[in-house]
Amino acid sequence: MTLQLTSAVTTLPRRSLQIDIVRLAGLASVVAGHTWTQYPINGYVSIFFVLSGYLWSARRTVAEDVRYQSWKLLVPYFAWLGILALPYFARLMLGHQKVPDLGGRALDLLWCGERGLAPFTAFWFMTALFVGTVLFRVLMRAPRWVYIGGLALALTATIFDEQLLGGKPGAVDVGAVSVLFMAAGHGYRKIEPKIGRPYGAAAAVFVVCVFLIASGASGRMNPRSGNFGTPVLSIAVAILIALAAVLLAGPLARALPEKTGRAITRVVQMGTPVILLHAVPLWLLPDSVPHLIKFVAAWVVPISVAWVLLRFPDSVARRTLMPDKDHHLL
């Protein structure tokens, strides 16, 4: 996932295995968090917001970024929403004795955010990321006092999240707050070369963060509903975990065999179907199915769909449902 800021930052290679490793960890945490909901897998989606800031560059204007984020996020969002709506309403009607409130359910789908029920539980992320990335670019091109003021407002909103956040269409409020994570990723990018012992630093951060989460000091975040846990601390913990993952992924990328790296990159390239479709088997499988089987199914289904789409790189389906910079509609 991407994000942007304005300052001179060293350019990453065309495709960074380091970043793909972190993306894979983020995808795994999303799927695991929706499978084993009883465990405090804390703010797993925030890793993509942090990466967006880490990868930000000043190359695009705001208008260019709106177009870029639209084909990357909004086009597959609406395409998959329409496709999954058919089995969703079919199952809804077949599973009820009385005719359900189809109009209300349709409004929930269009509203998205926390009103998006299974299998649409992760769809809010696409619209939130769109809002966050565009807003972050606007802030980065604004005077410094506007940028700092915007971040201060976002942080204040998370402190009073029960009063200010949650229930907004398309999770636009969560997207606006996500600039905090993006700013952290962008700031870290500038100091990363100065960190000399990545394993020790990452291990120390993970130990502290795990302790804060396990002890309950850092409350569980649920960004989808506008809940950012313990004020300030939960956000800080989520950011630190994401940054530690980036730090650790650097030497790991250099140590992995080339074939393993290529396999990781290929899976990450299927990230859009994984985000949007992993909840489908979780929605269809009964509660009696073991969680491990659900977890595997939540990977197999979207990856299988993505594999088919990759067989037809120039098709409208590929450019709509799994776009990339070389295959998109806009």
C-alpha positions as CSV (number, residue, x, y, z in Angstrom):
1,M,0.0,0.0,0.0
2,T,1.3,3.5,-0.6
3,L,1.5,6.9,1.0
4,Q,3.2,10.2,0.4
5,L,5.2,13.1,1.9
6,T,7.5,15.8,0.6
7,S,11.2,15.7,1.4
8,A,14.3,14.3,-0.1
9,V,14.4,10.6,0.7
10,T,16.6,8.0,-0.7
11,T,14.9,6.0,-3.5
12,L,14.1,2.4,-3.0
13,P,14.7,-0.1,-5.7
14,R,11.9,-0.7,-8.2
15,R,10.7,-3.6,-6.1
16,S,12.0,-3.9,-2.5
17,L,12.0,-7.4,-0.9
18,Q,12.3,-5.8,2.4
19,I,9.0,-4.0,2.0
20,D,7.4,-7.1,0.5
21,I,8.3,-9.1,3.6
22,V,6.6,-6.5,5.8
23,R,3.6,-6.4,3.5
24,L,3.4,-10.2,3.8
25,A,3.5,-10.0,7.6
26,G,0.8,-7.4,7.4
27,L,-1.4,-9.6,5.2
28,A,-0.8,-12.6,7.5
29,S,-1.8,-10.5,10.6
30,V,-5.0,-9.3,8.9
31,V,-6.1,-12.8,8.0
32,A,-5.1,-14.2,11.4
33,G,-6.8,-11.3,13.2
34,H,-10.1,-12.1,11.4
35,T,-9.7,-15.8,12.0
36,W,-8.7,-15.9,15.7
37,T,-10.8,-12.9,16.9
38,Q,-10.4,-13.9,20.5
39,Y,-6.7,-12.9,20.6
40,P,-5.4,-9.3,20.9
41,I,-3.8,-9.1,17.5
42,N,-3.4,-5.3,17.9
43,G,-4.0,-2.8,15.1
44,Y,-2.7,-5.1,12.4
45,V,-3.9,-2.9,9.5
46,S,-1.8,0.0,10.8
47,I,1.3,-1.6,9.3
48,F,0.0,-0.7,5.8
49,F,-0.6,3.0,6.8
50,V,3.0,3.1,8.2
51,L,4.4,1.6,5.0
52,S,2.5,4.2,2.9
53,G,4.4,6.9,4.7
54,Y,7.6,5.1,4.5
55,L,7.3,4.8,0.7
56,W,6.0,8.3,0.1
57,S,7.6,10.4,-2.6
58,A,6.9,13.9,-3.9
59,R,6.7,12.8,-7.5
60,R,2.9,13.1,-7.9
61,T,0.7,16.1,-7.5
62,V,-2.5,15.9,-5.5
63,A,-4.6,15.4,-8.7
64,E,-2.2,12.7,-10.0
65,D,-2.4,10.9,-6.6
66,V,-6.2,11.0,-6.6
67,R,-6.1,9.2,-10.0
68,Y,-3.4,6.8,-8.9
69,Q,-5.1,5.8,-5.7
70,S,-8.5,5.6,-7.5
71,W,-7.4,2.8,-9.9
72,K,-5.4,1.1,-7.2
73,L,-7.9,1.2,-4.4
74,L,-11.4,2.4,-5.4
75,V,-11.8,0.5,-8.7
76,P,-11.2,-3.0,-7.1
77,Y,-13.2,-1.9,-4.1
78,F,-16.4,-1.2,-6.1
79,A,-15.8,-4.1,-8.5
80,W,-15.5,-6.7,-5.7
81,L,-18.4,-5.0,-3.8
82,G,-20.7,-5.6,-6.7
83,I,-19.5,-9.2,-7.3
84,L,-19.8,-10.3,-3.7
85,A,-23.2,-8.5,-3.3
86,L,-24.8,-11.2,-5.4
87,P,-24.1,-14.2,-3.2
88,Y,-24.4,-12.0,-0.1
89,F,-28.1,-11.1,-0.8
90,A,-28.8,-14.6,-2.2
91,R,-27.6,-16.2,1.1
92,L,-29.5,-13.5,3.1
93,M,-32.8,-14.3,1.4
94,L,-32.4,-18.1,1.6
95,G,-31.4,-18.0,5.2
96,H,-34.4,-16.1,6.5
97,Q,-38.0,-17.2,7.0
98,K,-39.2,-13.6,6.6
99,V,-37.9,-11.3,3.8
100,P,-35.0,-9.3,5.3
101,D,-34.6,-5.6,5.1
102,L,-32.8,-5.7,1.7
103,G,-32.8,-1.9,1.4
104,G,-31.2,-1.5,4.8
105,R,-28.6,-4.1,4.0
106,A,-27.8,-2.5,0.7
107,L,-27.3,0.9,2.4
108,D,-24.9,-0.8,4.9
109,L,-22.9,-2.1,1.9
110,L,-22.7,1.3,0.3
111,W,-22.0,3.0,3.7
112,C,-19.3,0.5,4.4
113,G,-17.0,1.4,7.4
114,E,-18.0,-0.5,10.5
115,R,-21.4,-1.2,9.0
116,G,-19.8,-3.6,6.5
117,L,-20.7,-7.1,7.7
118,A,-19.1,-10.3,6.5
119,P,-17.8,-10.9,3.9
120,F,-17.2,-7.2,3.6
121,T,-15.4,-6.8,6.9
122,A,-12.1,-5.6,5.4
123,F,-13.5,-3.3,2.6
124,W,-13.3,-0.3,4.8
125,F,-9.6,-0.4,4.6
126,M,-9.5,0.5,0.9
127,T,-11.6,3.7,1.3
128,A,-9.7,4.6,4.5
129,L,-6.4,4.2,2.8
130,F,-7.6,6.3,-0.2
131,V,-8.6,9.1,2.1
132,G,-5.4,8.9,4.2
133,T,-3.0,8.9,1.3
134,V,-4.6,11.8,-0.5
135,L,-5.0,13.8,2.8
136,F,-1.4,13.1,3.7
137,R,-0.2,14.4,0.3
138,V,-2.3,17.6,0.8
139,L,-0.7,18.0,4.3
140,M,2.8,17.5,2.9
141,R,2.3,20.1,0.3
142,A,0.9,22.6,2.8
143,P,2.8,25.0,5.0
144,R,4.6,23.3,7.9
145,W,2.2,24.7,10.5
146,V,-0.7,23.2,8.6
147,Y,1.0,19.8,8.5
148,I,1.7,19.9,12.3
149,G,-1.7,21.2,13.0
150,G,-3.3,18.4,10.9
151,L,-1.4,15.7,12.8
152,A,-2.4,17.3,16.2
153,L,-6.0,17.3,15.2
154,A,-5.8,13.7,14.1
155,L,-4.2,12.7,17.4
156,T,-6.8,14.6,19.4
157,A,-9.5,12.8,17.5
158,T,-8.1,9.4,18.5
159,I,-8.0,10.5,22.2
160,F,-11.7,11.3,22.0
161,D,-12.5,8.5,19.6
162,E,-15.8,7.5,21.3
163,Q,-17.2,11.0,20.7
164,L,-15.6,11.8,17.3
165,L,-14.8,8.6,15.4
166,G,-16.8,5.6,14.1
167,G,-19.8,5.2,11.9
168,K,-18.7,7.5,9.1
169,P,-19.3,6.4,5.5
170,G,-16.4,4.7,3.9
171,A,-14.4,5.0,7.2
172,V,-13.3,8.4,6.1
173,D,-12.7,9.4,9.7
174,V,-10.3,6.5,10.1
175,G,-8.6,7.5,6.9
176,A,-8.1,11.0,8.2
177,V,-6.6,9.7,11.4
178,S,-4.3,7.3,9.5
179,V,-2.0,10.3,8.6
180,L,-0.5,9.8,12.0
181,F,0.8,6.4,11.0
182,M,2.0,7.7,7.6
183,A,3.9,10.6,9.3
184,A,5.6,8.1,11.5
185,G,6.6,5.9,8.6
186,H,7.9,8.9,6.6
187,G,9.9,10.2,9.6
188,Y,11.4,6.8,10.3
189,R,12.6,6.5,6.7
190,K,15.0,9.4,7.2
191,I,16.6,8.0,10.4
192,E,16.7,4.3,9.4
193,P,20.3,4.4,8.0
194,K,21.5,5.6,11.4
195,I,20.3,2.5,13.2
196,G,23.3,0.2,13.5
197,R,22.0,-3.0,15.2
198,P,18.7,-3.8,13.6
199,Y,18.2,-7.2,15.2
200,G,18.8,-5.9,18.7
201,A,16.7,-2.8,18.2
202,A,13.8,-4.7,16.7
203,A,13.9,-7.3,19.4
204,A,13.8,-4.7,22.1
205,V,10.9,-2.9,20.5
206,F,8.9,-6.2,20.1
207,V,9.5,-7.2,23.7
208,V,8.4,-3.9,25.1
209,C,5.3,-3.8,22.8
210,V,4.3,-7.4,23.6
211,F,4.5,-6.6,27.3
212,L,2.4,-3.5,26.9
213,I,-0.3,-5.4,25.0
214,A,-0.2,-8.6,27.2
215,S,-0.4,-6.5,30.4
216,G,-3.4,-4.6,29.1
217,A,-1.6,-1.2,29.3
218,S,-2.0,-0.9,25.5
219,G,-5.7,-1.5,24.8
220,R,-6.7,-3.3,21.7
221,M,-7.4,-1.1,18.7
222,N,-10.3,-1.6,16.3
223,P,-9.8,1.1,13.6
224,R,-12.7,-0.2,11.6
225,S,-15.1,1.1,14.3
226,G,-12.9,4.2,15.1
227,N,-11.6,2.7,18.3
228,F,-7.9,3.5,18.8
229,G,-7.4,1.8,22.2
230,T,-5.5,3.4,25.0
231,P,-5.1,7.1,24.0
232,V,-1.8,7.7,22.4
233,L,-0.2,4.5,23.7
234,S,-2.0,2.0,21.5
235,I,-1.2,4.0,18.4
236,A,2.5,4.3,19.5
237,V,2.7,0.6,20.1
238,A,1.2,-0.2,16.7
239,I,3.6,2.2,15.0
240,L,6.6,0.8,16.8
241,I,5.7,-2.8,15.9
242,A,5.4,-1.8,12.2
243,L,8.7,0.1,12.3
244,A,10.4,-2.8,14.0
245,A,9.1,-5.1,11.3
246,V,10.6,-2.8,8.6
247,L,13.9,-2.7,10.5
248,L,14.0,-6.5,10.8
249,A,13.0,-7.1,7.2
250,G,16.1,-5.4,5.8
251,P,18.7,-8.0,6.9
252,L,16.2,-10.8,6.5
253,A,15.7,-9.8,2.8
254,R,19.4,-10.0,2.3
255,A,19.6,-13.4,3.9
256,L,16.8,-15.1,2.1
257,P,17.4,-17.3,-0.9
258,E,16.4,-15.7,-4.2
259,K,13.6,-18.2,-4.9
260,T,12.0,-17.5,-1.5
261,G,12.2,-13.8,-2.2
262,R,10.4,-14.2,-5.5
263,A,7.7,-16.3,-3.8
264,I,7.1,-13.6,-1.2
265,T,6.9,-11.0,-3.9
266,R,4.4,-13.0,-5.9
267,V,2.1,-13.5,-2.9
268,V,2.3,-9.8,-2.0
269,Q,1.4,-8.9,-5.6
270,M,-1.9,-10.7,-4.9
271,G,-2.5,-8.5,-1.9
272,T,-5.7,-6.8,-3.1
273,P,-7.7,-10.1,-3.5
274,V,-6.3,-11.3,-0.1
275,I,-7.5,-8.1,1.6
276,L,-10.9,-8.1,0.0
277,L,-11.7,-11.8,-0.3
278,H,-10.1,-13.5,2.7
279,A,-13.3,-13.0,4.7
280,V,-15.4,-14.9,2.2
281,P,-14.4,-18.4,3.4
282,L,-14.6,-17.2,7.0
283,W,-18.2,-16.1,6.2
284,L,-19.2,-19.3,4.5
285,L,-17.6,-21.9,6.7
286,P,-19.6,-23.0,9.8
287,D,-18.3,-22.2,13.4
288,S,-17.6,-25.9,13.9
289,V,-14.7,-25.8,11.4
290,P,-11.3,-25.5,13.2
291,H,-9.7,-22.1,13.1
292,L,-6.6,-23.4,11.4
293,I,-8.6,-24.8,8.5
294,K,-10.4,-21.4,8.2
295,F,-7.0,-19.6,8.2
296,V,-5.8,-21.8,5.4
297,A,-9.0,-21.4,3.4
298,A,-8.8,-17.6,3.9
299,W,-5.5,-17.7,2.0
300,V,-6.2,-20.3,-0.6
301,V,-9.4,-18.7,-1.9
302,P,-8.1,-15.2,-2.7
303,I,-4.7,-16.6,-3.9
304,S,-6.5,-19.0,-6.3
305,V,-8.6,-16.1,-7.6
306,A,-5.5,-14.0,-8.0
307,W,-3.6,-16.8,-9.8
308,V,-6.4,-17.0,-12.4
309,L,-6.4,-13.2,-12.9
310,L,-2.6,-13.3,-13.4
311,R,-3.2,-15.7,-16.3
312,F,-5.0,-12.9,-18.2
313,P,-2.8,-9.9,-17.6
314,D,-4.5,-7.6,-20.2
315,S,-8.1,-8.6,-19.5
316,V,-10.6,-6.1,-18.1
317,A,-11.0,-8.5,-15.1
318,R,-7.4,-8.2,-14.2
319,R,-7.2,-4.5,-14.6
320,T,-10.4,-4.1,-12.5
321,L,-10.1,-6.7,-9.8
322,M,-6.3,-6.8,-9.3
323,P,-4.8,-3.7,-10.8
324,D,-1.1,-2.7,-10.8
325,K,0.9,0.1,-12.4
326,D,1.0,-1.8,-15.7
327,H,-2.5,-3.1,-15.7
328,H,-5.3,-0.7,-14.7
329,L,-8.3,1.0,-16.1
330,L,-7.6,4.8,-15.5
